[in-house]
């Protein structure tokens, strides 16, 4: 499990803990909604394969109303090279020498990965930069 700021503690059980956290949030929101509430549970989730490997996608999708897929910031000011910030598809012009980055760090690949992992298409919202 990885992600977050340098110095964050990462534990192997964090992947399952995230799913359990959302399950408990959903249970509590359902109680509120039974008493007249109108709650939505959403999550902003990563689009890079090294990052979404840390999420139980199908389990998370069962608990949320939708997932906001962060298909942007593939390259940032912290990147060692300049590249496309929010590519829709893989590009032969991507400057990365890493095959995974060239082929899997794009919106199309991310959506396909979430769908293949069992996330229903009606629960995916494509994030775009502005």
C-alpha positions as a LaTeX table, in Angstrom:
\begin{tabular}{lrrr}
\hline
Residue & $x$ (\AA) & $y$ (\AA) & $z$ (\AA) \\
\hline
Unk1 & 0.00 & 0.00 & 0.00 \\
Unk2 & 1.33 & 3.40 & $-0.92$ \\
Unk3 & 0.26 & 6.97 & $-1.48$ \\
Unk4 & $-0.07$ & 10.23 & 0.33 \\
Unk5 & 2.66 & 12.43 & 1.65 \\
Unk6 & 6.16 & 11.24 & 2.34 \\
Unk7 & 6.32 & 10.11 & 5.94 \\
Unk8 & 2.76 & 8.73 & 6.00 \\
Unk9 & 2.45 & 5.36 & 7.66 \\
Unk10 & 1.38 & 2.61 & 5.26 \\
Unk11 & 0.09 & $-0.75$ & 6.42 \\
Unk12 & $-0.89$ & $-3.79$ & 4.36 \\
Unk13 & $-4.36$ & $-3.73$ & 5.89 \\
Unk14 & $-5.01$ & $-0.16$ & 4.66 \\
Unk15 & $-6.48$ & $-1.53$ & 1.42 \\
Unk16 & $-9.17$ & $-3.45$ & 3.32 \\
Unk17 & $-9.56$ & $-0.71$ & 5.93 \\
Unk18 & $-10.59$ & 1.77 & 3.24 \\
Unk19 & $-13.33$ & $-0.60$ & 2.08 \\
Unk20 & $-14.50$ & $-1.12$ & 5.66 \\
Unk21 & $-14.50$ & 2.63 & 6.33 \\
Unk22 & $-16.76$ & 3.23 & 3.33 \\
Unk23 & $-19.01$ & 0.35 & 4.38 \\
Unk24 & $-19.46$ & 1.89 & 7.83 \\
Unk25 & $-20.07$ & 5.33 & 6.34 \\
Unk26 & $-22.70$ & 3.84 & 4.02 \\
Unk27 & $-24.40$ & 2.09 & 6.97 \\
Unk28 & $-24.54$ & 5.32 & 8.97 \\
Unk29 & $-25.81$ & 7.33 & 6.00 \\
Unk30 & $-28.52$ & 4.72 & 5.39 \\
Unk31 & $-29.72$ & 5.27 & 8.98 \\
Unk32 & $-29.82$ & 9.03 & 8.40 \\
Unk33 & $-31.62$ & 8.55 & 5.08 \\
Unk34 & $-34.22$ & 6.28 & 6.71 \\
Unk35 & $-35.12$ & 9.29 & 8.86 \\
Unk36 & $-35.62$ & 11.66 & 5.95 \\
Unk37 & $-32.05$ & 12.35 & 4.87 \\
Unk38 & $-30.87$ & 12.39 & 1.29 \\
Unk39 & $-27.19$ & 11.50 & 1.46 \\
Unk40 & $-24.66$ & 10.72 & $-1.22$ \\
Unk41 & $-21.42$ & 8.88 & $-0.61$ \\
Unk42 & $-18.76$ & 9.51 & $-3.21$ \\
Unk43 & $-15.01$ & 9.09 & $-3.36$ \\
Unk44 & $-12.28$ & 10.62 & $-5.48$ \\
Unk45 & $-10.08$ & 7.74 & $-6.59$ \\
Unk46 & $-6.75$ & 7.57 & $-8.41$ \\
Unk47 & $-6.37$ & 6.80 & $-12.10$ \\
Unk48 & $-2.79$ & 5.52 & $-12.09$ \\
Unk49 & $-2.26$ & 1.74 & $-11.93$ \\
Unk50 & 0.31 & 1.94 & $-9.14$ \\
Unk51 & $-2.21$ & 3.87 & $-7.07$ \\
Unk52 & $-5.49$ & 2.08 & $-7.81$ \\
Unk53 & $-3.81$ & $-1.23$ & $-7.01$ \\
Unk54 & $-4.28$ & $-0.12$ & $-3.39$ \\
Unk55 & $-8.09$ & $-0.09$ & $-3.64$ \\
Unk56 & $-10.57$ & $-2.95$ & $-3.55$ \\
Unk57 & $-12.45$ & $-1.42$ & $-6.46$ \\
Unk58 & $-15.48$ & $-3.73$ & $-6.55$ \\
Unk59 & $-15.95$ & $-3.58$ & $-2.77$ \\
Unk60 & $-15.66$ & 0.20 & $-2.76$ \\
Unk61 & $-18.12$ & 0.50 & $-5.66$ \\
Unk62 & $-20.76$ & $-1.40$ & $-3.66$ \\
Unk63 & $-20.73$ & 1.30 & $-0.99$ \\
Unk64 & $-20.62$ & 4.53 & $-2.99$ \\
Unk65 & $-23.09$ & 6.33 & $-5.21$ \\
Unk66 & $-20.28$ & 7.13 & $-7.61$ \\
Unk67 & $-16.51$ & 7.34 & $-7.94$ \\
Unk68 & $-14.82$ & 10.49 & $-9.20$ \\
Unk69 & $-11.95$ & 9.11 & $-11.28$ \\
Unk70 & $-9.02$ & 11.55 & $-11.02$ \\
Unk71 & $-7.82$ & 11.26 & $-14.62$ \\
Unk72 & $-5.55$ & 14.27 & $-14.39$ \\
Unk73 & $-2.17$ & 15.20 & $-12.94$ \\
Unk74 & $-0.45$ & 12.22 & $-14.56$ \\
Unk75 & 2.47 & 14.59 & $-14.98$ \\
Unk76 & 2.88 & 17.44 & $-12.50$ \\
Unk77 & 5.44 & 20.05 & $-11.53$ \\
Unk78 & 7.03 & 17.32 & $-9.42$ \\
Unk79 & 7.57 & 15.02 & $-12.40$ \\
Unk80 & 11.10 & 14.51 & $-13.67$ \\
Unk81 & 9.98 & 15.06 & $-17.28$ \\
Unk82 & 7.27 & 17.12 & $-18.93$ \\
Unk83 & 4.35 & 15.11 & $-20.25$ \\
Unk84 & 0.63 & 15.19 & $-20.82$ \\
Unk85 & $-1.23$ & 16.19 & $-17.65$ \\
Unk86 & $-4.55$ & 14.56 & $-18.53$ \\
Unk87 & $-4.27$ & 12.32 & $-21.59$ \\
Unk88 & $-7.51$ & 10.77 & $-22.77$ \\
Unk89 & $-5.70$ & 7.93 & $-24.58$ \\
Unk90 & $-2.18$ & 6.53 & $-24.65$ \\
Unk91 & 0.06 & 8.46 & $-27.01$ \\
Unk92 & 3.13 & 7.44 & $-28.94$ \\
Unk93 & 4.33 & 10.98 & $-28.19$ \\
Unk94 & 4.36 & 10.44 & $-24.42$ \\
Unk95 & 7.95 & 11.24 & $-23.40$ \\
Unk96 & 8.16 & 8.58 & $-20.70$ \\
Unk97 & 10.59 & 5.75 & $-21.27$ \\
Unk98 & 8.51 & 3.57 & $-18.94$ \\
Unk99 & 6.07 & 1.32 & $-20.83$ \\
Unk100 & 3.50 & 1.30 & $-18.01$ \\
Unk101 & 3.44 & 5.10 & $-17.87$ \\
Unk102 & 3.11 & 5.41 & $-21.65$ \\
Unk103 & 0.30 & 2.88 & $-21.98$ \\
Unk104 & $-1.62$ & 2.88 & $-18.70$ \\
Unk105 & $-1.48$ & 6.44 & $-17.35$ \\
Unk106 & $-4.42$ & 7.84 & $-19.32$ \\
Unk107 & $-8.17$ & 8.17 & $-18.85$ \\
Unk108 & $-9.10$ & 5.36 & $-21.23$ \\
Unk109 & $-6.87$ & 2.81 & $-19.48$ \\
Unk110 & $-8.10$ & 3.89 & $-16.05$ \\
Unk111 & $-11.78$ & 3.57 & $-16.97$ \\
Unk112 & $-11.15$ & 0.15 & $-18.51$ \\
Unk113 & $-9.29$ & $-1.00$ & $-15.38$ \\
Unk114 & $-12.12$ & 0.06 & $-13.06$ \\
Unk115 & $-14.71$ & $-1.61$ & $-15.31$ \\
Unk116 & $-12.64$ & $-4.81$ & $-15.49$ \\
Unk117 & $-12.42$ & $-4.81$ & $-11.68$ \\
Unk118 & $-16.21$ & $-4.88$ & $-11.42$ \\
Unk119 & $-17.11$ & $-1.22$ & $-11.02$ \\
Unk120 & $-20.43$ & $-0.54$ & $-12.79$ \\
Unk121 & $-20.10$ & 2.10 & $-15.53$ \\
Unk122 & $-22.91$ & 4.20 & $-14.02$ \\
Unk123 & $-20.74$ & 4.72 & $-10.92$ \\
Unk124 & $-17.77$ & 6.24 & $-12.75$ \\
Unk125 & $-17.41$ & 10.01 & $-13.21$ \\
Unk126 & $-14.48$ & 11.08 & $-15.37$ \\
Unk127 & $-12.49$ & 13.88 & $-13.79$ \\
Unk128 & $-11.07$ & 16.52 & $-16.13$ \\
Unk129 & $-8.70$ & 19.41 & $-15.40$ \\
Unk130 & $-9.68$ & 23.03 & $-15.73$ \\
\hline
\end{tabular}
